[in-house]
Amino acid sequence: MGFEVYKPRGERSEKVPLITLSKTSLVLNSVAREKLGTNRIELAFDRETQTIRVRAVEEGGMEIKKTKVFGKGFFNQFGITQKGKFEARFDPQERALYATIR
C-alpha cells in the first residue's frame, strides 16, 4: 500500500514553469517567462513524443503578448487539440521549455 502525504493549501510548493493551452493560444506562467528571459520565442512540435518546444530567440519568431502567444496557426498545422495546463521542463543550454501534452 502506498501512502500519500497530505499538504495543506497554505504550504508553499516549488514553483514550476507551466504552459497552458487554450483553443487559440498558449499562456506561459511567470516562472516560464522568467526562465526564457525574452519576449520572442520559436514554437516547435515533436509528433512522436507529443512535445511542444518553446525556445527563446533574439530575432524573428513570435512575440509573447503579456503572458500569451497566439497559437491558432501552430495548433492547426500540427493538429493539436489538447487543452489544459502542462508542466514544462527547462533546458538552460537551449534556452527552451519542453511540455509533453499527452
Helices and strands as residue ranges (DSSP letters): E 18-21, E 25-28, H 30-36, E 40-46, E 51-56, E 62-63, E 68-70, H 72-78, E 84-87, E 89-91, E 96-100
